[in-house]
Amino acid sequence: MLTASLSSKGQLTLPKALRDRFNLRTGSRVSFTLSDGEAVMKPLSCGVDDVFGMLKHKRQSPVTVDAMNAAIRQRQTRGVHP
């Protein structure tokens, strides 16, 4: 069983095993649901570093920021909206 202590300010420090298991870092958000005398904690979000590269296509070459900005300007001048 993992335990934590409540500080005088009402703060909990989650055990490292929980932080690692749910990939929680400073600023991570969690939700609490109350049910039958229990509180269930669920991670709400993840950071950019956690999802970076997940959608990378193996045959796609990297695109520079300048190329992305040029593509955005081109779409704006054509009036094309996604």
Residue, then its C-alpha position, 0 to 999 in steps of 0.5 A: m500500500l502506498t501512503a502520503s501525509l497531508s501538510s499543514k497547507g492541505q498538500l499531498t506529496l504523491p509517492k514516487a511510484l505513483r508519479d512514475r506510473f502515471n508520468l506525473r510531473t510538476g504542473s500535472r493536473v489530476s481529478f478526484t472523484l468521490s464514491d462510497g467513501e473513497a477518492v479516486m485520482k485520475p491524471l487529466s493531462c500530459g505534457v508535450d514531452d510525453v506525446f512528442g513524436m507519437l504521430k511521426h511518420k517514418r517516411q516523413s522528413p522534418v519540416t522547419v519552422d520557416a517552412m511551416n510559417a510559409a505554409i500558414r501564410q499561403r493558406q491564409t492568403r488563399g482563404v482556405h480554412p480547415 
